[in-house]
Amino acid sequence: MKSLFSWLTAFLSLIALGACCYWFWLTSEQEKIYSVESVAIGANNPILEFYPHISKVNRPVDTFVFPIAMGDIGPSTNLYSGPNQYPFYCMTLDSGLDQPEIDNHAGLGVPVMDEQSNQVLGFSKDCMAKTRLRYFAITSDNQIKPLDERNKAIDTSLLLRVEQGTINRFIYTIVMPITVDEVGDRYAKSQWNNRLIYQFNGGSGIGFRQGRQKPERVIDRQLEQLRLGYAVISSSGNKTSYTYNMLLAEDTARRVKKQFTSLYGEPLYTVGIGGSGGGLAQYLIAQNSQGILDGLIPLYSYPDMITQTTYALDCDLLNNYFTFRADDRKAWHDWTRRRHIEGMNAINDFPQRAGFLQPLNQLMSGFVPSFPDGNSECINGYFGLSTFINNPRQGFLRAFFEDEVVEKTNWSYWQDMANVFGTDQSGLGLSTWDNEGVQYGLEALKAQQITMAEFIDINKKIGGWKPQNQMQQEEIVLPFGHKVPIWLTLWGNHNITTPDDNGIAPRHSGSLAAMEKAYRSGQVFIGKVDIPIIDARHYLENELDMHHMSASFYTRLRMSAADSNPENQVIWVAHQAFNPTQLAFEKMDEWLLNLKAQPNLSVADAKPKTLADTCFDEQGKVIASGKAVFNGIWNNQPQGTCTARYPMFSTSRIQAGANWAGDIFKCHKISIEAALAKGLYGDVDISTQLTTLKQIYPKGVCDYSQPDMGRPQDLD
């Protein structure tokens, strides 16, 4: 009895320790909040129609007169991306812009307070802020300090004028290098080198927030370029932490640039920079529109967000299978075996930040508890994503909104995109995610990395996500308060379909209408770009970071399929110790100036001769450079020098037989007999499992030799 008590004490202590670690991780990137005292729910928005693709649709003429005058506010309604979304949480205070402007007295939005009496003066539902100027000094030791008349003589190596205000309800920022004599002059630009950077930023967001943008953050990210004379513009609407609606992002970027050019004239060029979501936003804006970006430097990028969800939302299904449903759970304690199913990297003895949740949930489910003895990118990179992106009932773990607002709002990426993708009969945003016919682990079966029994067990039990109207909030206990949530529904298991009487868990069917809208509205990267691109990333596979190297090559494959010259895209992969960003700016400048000097040249012909696919070591030395250095399984070529040094991994859908471009939402299906005749199973004898496979796949299995069912046939 004493040893049992000691074991339980130790176990609970580990839970508490793990919870504290988990709290630190979860809250490290969260923003300050303030209370909301009202309900503001927008009506269901109509589906936007684009034919055949948004890139071929003329944008409407902007009737707003730029520039926004000092002390005035910018446009609160976007030009062409649909009605304003509500509720909408104001973050002007978080950005150092004081309280937002009052726009109603009906209790809609956030309260605006009298600072002396602390009385409510009115409310703001659109979070607008007056345009204003601020000044910052960069000291000789690279500190960023606010500058005013009292510290005008501060020791400085660089002076910056910062304009901020709101456009499309988001906070915009313009940073211009100046001299001391130009303080107070809004139009002065003597230190500008006539080159403009549009700074994009990443993160996972589902809308409903204005977003935070502090000048110091914008400055710090581009400090080296500001020293060289570049001007920098940005907007919280171009940070994907706050929305992945790429029409809204484009609309906002176009207007922010218009504000800049109306003040300072057209630059020599505008180059985009940004990582993760800030990288894919560049790809989509460049594909969908003209006049915003002339060159792209996407960092840690994916082709787009929405096709990434196809395999990302597999992760929790697979984790749930390995943890709770597998017939032989011990077989998956070797994490390198999970790699054969998940595709992305998995490593034995790699610690999990929230690993304490596994034994707690196992104990609740009646299993012998055990701590995980490894980790995967599916967990380390994508833990919680399925809840955040896919579950309309989850909302926020922190109280951005009053309970009444939370209850009346559907919180998901699909809802953020409902204006574009449409809604179902319940008013829930249509989803593109689909796993009908997917044979998880098919490539591993053919390579004899898993047994037939394991292949059958996975595909019988993995299931799919329940329809959104059946989803429930995560079950969370808060012994340490709201800031330390402990999940009792690990991997969202209560929202995953359960096996029927035959032991088969139903799959999920995505909306073909939503898929079509995703393509037509430019939320999918289809590869149609014709401007210079330097796609750069650190090699992070050994960190189990979600920014996997293979994503750059999904983009290239789509460009090739669209007859866009892949020579327009240069891919760099570097050791973590070396940052290639400054070099990318230097080479991009050379490339764009070549195009300016010889406008008749193609993008590929204007590329500097020294610029090619390259991998770098920790000192920044070139390991290898050239057309073949990244060859490998993704393009069916012998392994190149760079892929040998920096191995590439895949995804769960590639491991299920899909293409490396990753651009299939919903597969065409064929019967098991047709799949067998077509050689989908290689040399594996499936004759004894035909009946079972037909039960698992009553509509047939994926035939990935055919194109995406969700892609409109007229899309060229």
VOVEXDO-769590 format. One record per residue (C-alpha): y negated, x, z; residue in one letter. Coordinates in steps of 0.05 Angstrom, whole numbers, padded with zeros to 5 digits, always signed. Example, Ala and Ser with C-alpha at 12.3 -4.5 7.8 and 13.67 -1.06 7.14 Angstrom:
2
+00090+00246+00156A/+00021+00273+00143S/
This chain:
716
+00000+00000+00000M/-00047+00057+00017K/-00035+00090-00050S/-00049+00025-00086L/-00114+00017-00048F/-00133+00089-00065S/-00118+00076-00138W/-00160+00013-00140L/-00217+00048-00105T/-00216+00105-00155A/-00211+00056-00212F/-00271+00016-00189L/-00311+00079-00178S/-00296+00100-00249L/-00319+00032-00273I/-00385+00039-00236A/-00395+00110-00262L/-00379+00088-00333G/-00426+00029-00326A/-00483+00074-00306C/-00469+00119-00366C/-00465+00059-00411Y/-00531+00032-00384W/-00565+00099-00398F/-00540+00097-00470W/-00557+00024-00482L/-00627+00026-00454T/-00650+00094-00480S/-00678+00064-00545E/-00700-00003-00519Q/-00773-00023-00518E/-00818-00050-00463K/-00822-00126-00462I/-00868-00180-00435Y/-00855-00253-00424S/-00860-00310-00474V/-00881-00378-00448E/-00868-00422-00507S/-00820-00445-00561V/-00835-00432-00635A/-00776-00447-00680I/-00785-00446-00755G/-00756-00499-00799A/-00698-00484-00845N/-00726-00446-00903N/-00708-00459-00976P/-00664-00411-01015I/-00705-00366-01059L/-00683-00366-01132E/-00682-00302-01173F/-00656-00297-01243Y/-00624-00253-01265P/-00645-00199-01216H/-00708-00189-01174I/-00724-00125-01212S/-00738-00169-01273K/-00782-00219-01238V/-00858-00208-01240N/-00890-00207-01172R/-00947-00255-01161P/-01019-00231-01162V/-01043-00215-01092D/-01103-00259-01075T/-01118-00222-01011F/-01178-00176-01021V/-01164-00105-00998F/-01186-00063-00962P/-01185-00099-00896I/-01253-00089-00865A/-01259-00054-00798M/-01252-00106-00742G/-01219-00156-00789D/-01146-00176-00792I/-01099-00168-00852G/-01057-00222-00885P/-01010-00259-00838S/-00968-00291-00893T/-00927-00247-00939N/-00938-00253-01014L/-00869-00268-01042Y/-00812-00259-00993S/-00812-00329-00964G/-00840-00367-00905P/-00856-00333-00839N/-00798-00328-00791Q/-00804-00358-00721Y/-00795-00343-00665P/-00832-00277-00674F/-00842-00230-00616Y/-00909-00193-00612C/-00908-00118-00597M/-00981-00099-00605T/-00985-00079-00532L/-00925-00034-00541D/-00961+00000-00598S/-01026+00014-00561G/-01065-00041-00598L/-01081-00086-00538D/-01063-00159-00539Q/-01054-00196-00605P/-01107-00243-00632E/-01106-00316-00610I/-01084-00362-00666D/-01067-00426-00630N/-01075-00465-00565H/-01010-00504-00573A/-00968-00457-00531G/-00935-00425-00592L/-00917-00351-00586G/-00940-00303-00532V/-00996-00316-00482P/-01061-00278-00490V/-01090-00264-00422M/-01160-00254-00394D/-01155-00184-00365E/-01203-00200-00308Q/-01178-00268-00284S/-01107-00262-00311N/-01115-00332-00340Q/-01084-00353-00406V/-01137-00356-00460L/-01092-00379-00516G/-01029-00359-00554F/-01009-00316-00612S/-00950-00335-00657K/-00967-00286-00713D/-00984-00225-00671C/-01045-00204-00712M/-01088-00144-00692A/-01157-00123-00716K/-01162-00062-00760T/-01187-00002-00721R/-01193+00074-00723L/-01168+00126-00674R/-01169+00202-00676Y/-01116+00252-00656F/-01119+00327-00647A/-01059+00372-00657I/-01066+00430-00610T/-01044+00501-00626S/-00980+00489-00586D/-00965+00425-00627N/-00984+00374-00575Q/-01012+00308-00601I/-01073+00287-00562K/-01121+00228-00571P/-01190+00250-00591L/-01256+00216-00572D/-01328+00236-00563E/-01313+00265-00494R/-01261+00315-00516N/-01287+00328-00586K/-01287+00403-00572A/-01213+00405-00555I/-01175+00466-00581D/-01143+00440-00644T/-01107+00465-00705S/-01109+00397-00741L/-01150+00334-00736L/-01123+00267-00758L/-01156+00199-00769R/-01109+00141-00756V/-01122+00070-00781E/-01080+00014-00753Q/-01079-00061-00760G/-01031-00115-00783T/-01006-00134-00853I/-00953-00188-00861N/-00954-00192-00785R/-00927-00121-00779F/-00966-00062-00753I/-00988-00013-00807Y/-01011+00058-00798T/-01051+00105-00844I/-01057+00178-00823V/-01107+00223-00859M/-01122+00297-00843P/-01197+00308-00833I/-01248+00358-00807T/-01289+00352-00743V/-01350+00332-00784D/-01311+00273-00814E/-01298+00240-00747V/-01330+00170-00752G/-01326+00167-00828D/-01271+00119-00850R/-01272+00143-00922Y/-01274+00218-00913A/-01215+00254-00945K/-01235+00327-00957S/-01170+00354-00927Q/-01124+00308-00967W/-01081+00344-01020N/-01078+00279-01060N/-01004+00269-01043R/-00980+00208-01004L/-00918+00199-00961I/-00891+00130-00945Y/-00852+00137-00880Q/-00793+00090-00872F/-00751+00085-00808N/-00681+00062-00791G/-00643+00024-00738G/-00604-00041-00736S/-00647-00103-00734G/-00640-00178-00743I/-00712-00199-00748G/-00753-00241-00700F/-00796-00182-00677R/-00861-00150-00700Q/-00836-00082-00680G/-00870-00023-00646R/-00907+00031-00683Q/-00944+00084-00643K/-00988+00133-00680P/-00959+00192-00644E/-00890+00175-00670R/-00913+00171-00742V/-00952+00236-00735I/-00895+00274-00702D/-00845+00257-00756R/-00890+00284-00812Q/-00929+00337-00774L/-00910+00394-00822E/-00932+00353-00882Q/-00997+00331-00849L/-01013+00405-00837R/-01004+00415-00912L/-01054+00360-00928G/-01009+00301-00943Y/-01032+00231-00922A/-00979+00187-00889V/-00972+00111-00888I/-00921+00068-00852S/-00908-00001-00823S/-00864-00030-00769S/-00841-00077-00825G/-00810-00016-00858N/-00767+00001-00799K/-00699-00032-00804T/-00695-00039-00728S/-00738-00100-00740Y/-00712-00129-00805T/-00663-00114-00862Y/-00697-00165-00908N/-00712-00117-00965M/-00757-00168-01001L/-00801-00171-00939L/-00798-00095-00932A/-00820-00087-01005E/-00875-00139-00999D/-00901-00104-00937T/-00897-00034-00967A/-00934-00056-01030R/-00992-00085-00989R/-00996-00025-00941V/-01001+00021-01001K/-01054-00026-01031K/-01094-00018-00967Q/-01090+00057-00975F/-01108+00060-01049T/-01165+00012-01041S/-01196+00061-00992L/-01178+00129-01023Y/-01156+00116-01095G/-01089+00129-01128E/-01051+00190-01104P/-01018+00241-01150L/-00953+00210-01126Y/-00921+00172-01069T/-00856+00199-01040V/-00813+00161-00991G/-00781+00193-00931I/-00736+00162-00878G/-00667+00163-00848G/-00609+00114-00844S/-00639+00045-00856G/-00702+00082-00876G/-00662+00116-00930G/-00628+00055-00959L/-00695+00018-00959A/-00721+00070-01007Q/-00662+00061-01054Y/-00671-00015-01055L/-00747-00015-01062I/-00742+00036-01119A/-00688-00006-01153Q/-00723-00073-01144N/-00795-00056-01159S/-00845-00009-01190Q/-00911+00019-01167G/-00893+00034-01095I/-00851+00098-01096L/-00849+00156-01146D/-00796+00198-01111G/-00745+00188-01055L/-00721+00231-00998I/-00669+00187-00964P/-00637+00219-00902L/-00570+00199-00873Y/-00571+00141-00922S/-00525+00086-00945Y/-00532+00050-01012P/-00553-00013-00974D/-00540-00048-00909M/-00501-00109-00932I/-00443-00074-00967T/-00438-00028-00906Q/-00422-00090-00864T/-00360-00101-00907T/-00323-00045-00872Y/-00366-00040-00809A/-00345-00110-00788L/-00273-00088-00796D/-00281-00039-00739C/-00277-00086-00680D/-00220-00124-00713L/-00181-00059-00717L/-00201-00037-00647N/-00178-00104-00621N/-00112-00095-00657Y/-00100-00024-00631F/-00120-00042-00560T/-00089-00111-00550F/-00047-00136-00608R/-00006-00079-00636A/+00069-00086-00627D/+00072-00013-00607D/+00004+00004-00576R/+00027+00074-00556K/+00036+00092-00629A/-00040+00088-00637W/-00055+00134-00578H/-00055+00189-00630D/-00124+00176-00656W/-00114+00215-00720T/-00066+00160-00741R/-00121+00108-00734R/-00159+00148-00786R/-00106+00128-00838H/-00125+00055-00827I/-00199+00058-00810E/-00214+00112-00861G/-00271+00141-00820M/-00259+00199-00774N/-00222+00193-00708A/-00209+00250-00658I/-00162+00258-00600N/-00192+00275-00532D/-00262+00256-00555F/-00297+00219-00497P/-00322+00147-00504Q/-00389+00129-00474R/-00363+00060-00454A/-00290+00079-00446G/-00287+00046-00377F/-00289-00022-00412L/-00218-00012-00441Q/-00178-00010-00375P/-00221-00066-00346L/-00206-00111-00405N/-00133-00091-00408Q/-00125-00109-00335L/-00156-00177-00347M/-00109-00188-00406S/-00047-00171-00365G/-00035-00102-00394F/-00024-00038-00357V/-00094-00007-00356P/-00109+00060-00387S/-00170+00099-00405F/-00177+00116-00480P/-00153+00186-00497D/-00194+00192-00560G/-00250+00163-00601N/-00267+00142-00672S/-00329+00131-00714E/-00312+00057-00712C/-00325+00059-00637I/-00374+00115-00628N/-00417+00093-00687G/-00406+00018-00693Y/-00391-00009-00623F/-00427-00075-00613G/-00449-00082-00685L/-00404-00141-00699S/-00436-00179-00641T/-00507-00159-00659F/-00502-00172-00734I/-00450-00227-00738N/-00454-00271-00676N/-00508-00325-00677P/-00498-00341-00604R/-00507-00272-00575Q/-00583-00264-00577G/-00612-00206-00540F/-00584-00174-00477L/-00656-00169-00454R/-00703-00228-00446A/-00751-00221-00504F/-00756-00297-00507F/-00752-00355-00458E/-00683-00386-00447D/-00703-00448-00487E/-00721-00406-00547V/-00657-00366-00541V/-00615-00429-00540E/-00649-00459-00601K/-00646-00396-00645T/-00587-00368-00684N/-00589-00293-00672W/-00555-00255-00728S/-00568-00214-00790Y/-00544-00274-00830W/-00597-00317-00798Q/-00651-00265-00812D/-00630-00271-00885M/-00621-00347-00885A/-00684-00357-00926N/-00651-00315-00981V/-00576-00328-00974F/-00580-00401-00952G/-00550-00439-00894T/-00487-00480-00882D/-00484-00552-00857Q/-00495-00528-00786S/-00559-00492-00805G/-00526-00424-00796L/-00541-00368-00845G/-00487-00358-00898L/-00446-00295-00891S/-00422-00247-00945T/-00366-00218-00902W/-00296-00231-00927D/-00227-00201-00914N/-00180-00250-00950E/-00127-00212-00988G/-00144-00145-00957V/-00082-00102-00944Q/-00104-00058-00887Y/-00071+00010-00888G/-00042+00002-00958L/-00058+00074-00978E/-00028+00099-00913A/+00035+00060-00928L/+00041+00090-00997K/+00030+00160-00968A/+00083+00146-00915Q/+00032+00157-00859Q/+00052+00090-00828I/+00117+00052-00830T/+00129-00014-00866M/+00137-00047-00797A/+00067-00021-00776E/+00037-00044-00842F/+00065-00114-00832I/+00044-00117-00759D/-00028-00096-00774I/-00037-00147-00829N/-00004-00204-00791K/-00046-00195-00729K/-00113-00166-00748I/-00142-00234-00766G/-00215-00244-00784G/-00280-00267-00753W/-00283-00340-00733K/-00333-00385-00770P/-00402-00376-00739Q/-00404-00447-00711N/-00342-00429-00669Q/-00369-00364-00642M/-00388-00357-00568Q/-00431-00308-00530Q/-00398-00245-00504E/-00372-00254-00433E/-00413-00205-00393I/-00419-00192-00318V/-00480-00161-00287L/-00461-00128-00220P/-00516-00077-00232F/-00567-00126-00260G/-00586-00146-00331H/-00597-00074-00352K/-00524-00056-00339V/-00480-00107-00376P/-00405-00099-00370I/-00369-00132-00428W/-00308-00173-00411L/-00294-00191-00483T/-00282-00122-00512L/-00288-00118-00587W/-00312-00190-00588G/-00239-00210-00582N/-00255-00283-00565H/-00289-00290-00633N/-00230-00263-00672I/-00179-00311-00701T/-00113-00314-00662T/-00043-00313-00690P/-00011-00380-00707D/+00060-00402-00693D/+00085-00353-00746N/+00047-00296-00713G/-00004-00293-00769I/-00079-00292-00753A/-00121-00326-00807P/-00171-00285-00848R/-00244-00300-00861H/-00273-00325-00927S/-00344-00305-00943G/-00394-00348-00981S/-00396-00335-01056L/-00466-00367-01057A/-00491-00317-01006A/-00460-00259-01045M/-00494-00282-01109E/-00561-00287-01073K/-00551-00218-01042A/-00544-00189-01112Y/-00600-00228-01145R/-00650-00216-01089S/-00639-00141-01090G/-00605-00134-01022Q/-00548-00097-01057V/-00557-00029-01089F/-00529-00035-01160I/-00550+00034-01181G/-00610+00020-01225K/-00660+00074-01207V/-00696+00123-01252D/-00739+00166-01206I/-00726+00233-01171P/-00680+00230-01110I/-00662+00284-01060I/-00609+00252-01015D/-00602+00297-00954A/-00561+00293-00891R/-00531+00333-00835H/-00456+00337-00832Y/-00440+00292-00772L/-00367+00274-00783E/-00345+00317-00724N/-00394+00280-00680E/-00363+00213-00700L/-00433+00192-00720D/-00439+00129-00763M/-00479+00167-00817H/-00418+00190-00856H/-00425+00237-00914M/-00386+00194-00963S/-00442+00143-00965A/-00484+00188-01010S/-00428+00187-01061F/-00420+00111-01060Y/-00492+00112-01083T/-00477+00161-01138R/-00418+00122-01163L/-00460+00059-01168R/-00514+00097-01207M/-00461+00122-01256S/-00432+00052-01265A/-00502+00025-01279A/-00515+00079-01332D/-00569+00108-01288S/-00567+00183-01297N/-00533+00213-01235P/-00571+00277-01250E/-00632+00240-01222N/-00599+00245-01153Q/-00590+00311-01117V/-00545+00310-01055I/-00553+00360-00999W/-00507+00366-00938V/-00527+00415-00883A/-00500+00440-00817H/-00534+00405-00758Q/-00571+00469-00739A/-00610+00470-00804F/-00662+00418-00824N/-00671+00416-00900P/-00728+00365-00899T/-00785+00413-00910Q/-00748+00446-00968L/-00736+00376-00997A/-00811+00362-00997F/-00824+00428-01032E/-00773+00414-01087K/-00794+00341-01094M/-00866+00364-01103D/-00844+00411-01159E/-00802+00356-01192W/-00857+00304-01190L/-00911+00352-01215L/-00866+00370-01273N/-00863+00296-01291L/-00939+00290-01284K/-00950+00350-01329A/-00899+00328-01382Q/-00894+00252-01378P/-00849+00249-01440N/-00794+00286-01403L/-00737+00247-01373S/-00729+00249-01297V/-00667+00293-01304A/-00700+00341-01353D/-00760+00349-01307A/-00716+00369-01249K/-00728+00441-01227P/-00674+00488-01252K/-00660+00512-01181T/-00648+00441-01155L/-00575+00418-01152A/-00523+00389-01106D/-00519+00439-01048T/-00488+00450-00980C/-00521+00494-00927F/-00494+00532-00867D/-00525+00535-00797E/-00576+00588-00818Q/-00597+00548-00878G/-00561+00594-00927K/-00531+00562-00989V/-00456+00557-00984I/-00448+00530-01054A/-00491+00495-01106S/-00477+00461-01172G/-00445+00401-01205K/-00375+00409-01178A/-00387+00430-01106V/-00375+00361-01076F/-00317+00341-01121N/-00258+00309-01087G/-00218+00246-01079I/-00280+00202-01088W/-00285+00222-01162N/-00212+00242-01173N/-00228+00316-01182Q/-00201+00379-01149P/-00236+00392-01083Q/-00302+00429-01089G/-00328+00484-01044T/-00375+00439-01005C/-00323+00385-00992T/-00274+00439-00969A/-00327+00463-00919R/-00350+00393-00900Y/-00290+00345-00907P/-00304+00274-00930M/-00274+00212-00899F/-00268+00141-00926S/-00271+00069-00900T/-00221+00015-00881S/-00231-00019-00948R/-00218+00046-00987I/-00155+00055-00945Q/-00137-00016-00967A/-00141+00004-01040G/-00214-00012-01056A/-00259+00032-01099N/-00302+00088-01070W/-00367+00054-01093A/-00357+00003-01037G/-00388-00053-01076D/-00336-00108-01071I/-00352-00165-01023F/-00295-00210-01044K/-00235-00187-01084C/-00199-00222-01140H/-00129-00238-01116K/-00061-00234-01149I/+00008-00256-01125S/+00053-00209-01087I/+00100-00207-01148E/+00042-00189-01194A/+00019-00135-01145A/+00089-00106-01144L/+00094-00107-01219A/+00026-00074-01224K/+00048-00017-01179G/+00001-00031-01120L/+00055-00009-01071Y/+00073+00056-01106G/+00143+00079-01090D/+00149+00036-01027V/+00205-00015-01029D/+00176-00081-01004I/+00233-00125-01027S/+00255-00140-00956T/+00184-00162-00937Q/+00166-00207-00995L/+00173-00271-00955T/+00131-00243-00898T/+00077-00217-00944L/+00072-00285-00979K/+00062-00317-00911Q/+00007-00267-00892I/-00026-00274-00960Y/-00016-00346-00984P/-00073-00337-01034K/-00049-00269-01058G/-00072-00197-01046V/-00132-00159-01070C/-00131-00132-01140D/-00186-00079-01137Y/-00181-00064-01211S/-00223-00126-01222Q/-00297-00130-01205P/-00328-00164-01145D/-00320-00240-01146M/-00388-00246-01113G/-00426-00208-01167R/-00458-00254-01218P/-00428-00242-01287Q/-00496-00243-01320D/-00523-00188-01276L/-00533-00127-01320D/
